[in-house]
Amino acid sequence: MKKFPFKDIDQLPVWRRPVALLVLASIAVPIAFSTWLALLNNFVIEVAGFDGADIGLLHTIREIPGFLAIGVAAVLLIMREQVLAMVSLLLLIVATAVTGFFPSLGGILLVTFISSVGFHYFETVNHSLQLQWLPKDKAPQILGWLAAVGSVATLVAYVAIVMTWERFGLQYTEVFLISGGVAAVIALYCVFAFPQFESDVVQRKSIVLRRRYWLYYALEFLAGARRQIFVVFAGFMMVEKYGFAVHEITALYLVNLIANIVLAPLAGKAIAHFGERTALVFEYAGLALVFFAYAGLYVYGWGVWLAMALYIVDHMLFALRMALKTYFQKIANPADIATSAAVTFTINHIAAVFLPVLLGLLWIVDPAMVFGTASVIACGSLALSFLLPRHPAPGRETRFSSGAVPAE
């Protein structure tokens, strides 16, 4: 990739600017990853005979690279962020494409680990590039549109699955290969069509862990723990408890995506208008109630329609998560962003290393307790979110900060 100064991007056509690269990446990742996620629960249950403990182990293995995302800081000593993003994206795509050829516990764990290295390293660097490339005043809105673009890409993939799975008698191997192939074409275009953008701010190469970012770290840790419970067990519940088939669970995902396409840009505008604190308080309060109701599905025997409604509301609230990104963008030293992204991903995945496998064992005993745990975690996030200031900035990281700009 030819190097190009970021300050001169206005000289490039729109389709070769950094935002265009972020848009294409937002399309390629969900085509591969979301297809894998849509098929996963049925694939592991029908083909590999997974139970709750197995699915917990799988997601623990999948999240280990996220925990090791701090290694991105070391890789950046020898490789530029944009290059690492493209290498990681291709690794994710190739590993996802061959998943169907490994229909056993060991095989699925292996390819999942490889694809997860690509996914988590890409997401770490992509998070950093977004915060470096997007202006602070427009970041919430652009992040909202990027989320909507990713949802549209996933929507197309899910519609294709729903429309063709039963009609053409598709096999898991075929769908994994097709989605991986389409995503690979987009990724290769990104490699050859865009220059290598030279950021105006030189990023620190050493690991950055600052005391004044403590609230951001705490919120990321709790968000990672809560997210694991939803990702691992909410979809698994729909298949195990309610017997959803591939096209049915994918149809549920479609409803979520349509809602996200509409709501993500609106969420970005809401964050810009009301501020990060209000957005996060609303998100965490809603999530605490949703997970409490998930537990009620098992305690009180509530039906499938409520389960579907809760699943959709959960996704709608997730659109507000970008407020945590823009909060950090506002309080961070610009030179800290790259290595802080790696540190943050590691913090976000600390619970992911042990929580899925432990809760997988608890799931066998009492699924309601798994979702009750998530509700408690959401309440912890809610309590911390009240500490955010109305207008975050360096020196105003919390409501109790002195306001003095830190010397770094």
C-alpha angles and dihedrals in degrees: 000000000000114000117245128182111245091220090064098051091116087073091064124082113258093253091060099047125107094258090056089054090050090050094052091047088051087057100044098049098055094043089062104026100038092049089052090048093048092054098036103089094045092042095053094042099043100034106026101026096233122183128195093280092051094050090049090052091048093054092045089055090045092054098047092087088052089055088049093049088110083079087075087079090062093045090052089063088071104021133047119242096246092050092048089050092056095044091050092047092054091048090054092049098047094047091048092049093058097044093105092062091065106060098166136084093255094043094048091048091051099050091040091056092049094047089046092056088056094044098048096042090049093048091048093053093038090054089053095047092049092055092045097045102040121076113240095238093054101032098097093051095044092046087052092053092046089053090049092050090052090050091052090052091050090046091057091050093048094047088052091053094047093047098044109027099085098021094059098025092238122195126221092246092057095050094047090051095047095049091046092049094052092047091048091057091054093046093050090050088054090052096053105028101054131065120230104264116224109215120227090227119059109229122228113249097203122085111271120210112161129185092220090062092059096114091051091050092049093050091048092051093052092043090055093050093048093045091054092058092052097043094046103038112021095067091036088056091054091056100037101038102029101027099234115183123218095267092045097051089044090052088055089052088052092058089051091051095050089052091048093049089058099036103041095071089042090050089053091052091046092052091049091050104038099027135239096284095058092045094051094044089054092046097049095044089052093047093051089056094044094053091045088055091048088059089050090060088070100033097048101023095240114181138256096264092062090046090054092047092051091049091054094046089050090057093045091056090048089068088074093060091093086076088077090057094050091045089059092044089057097048100037131096102244091232090058097059102092100049092033088059089057092047091047093051090052092050090047090054101044091098091041091069096062108010101074095050093044093046089044088063090045089050090063089055102038124348091192090066090056092058091040088059090054091051091054091050091050089053089054090053090048092054092050094046090067087066093067115106120237091243110028118204139144103299091021100072094134136015088260098050118121095236093235114135107245121242108232 
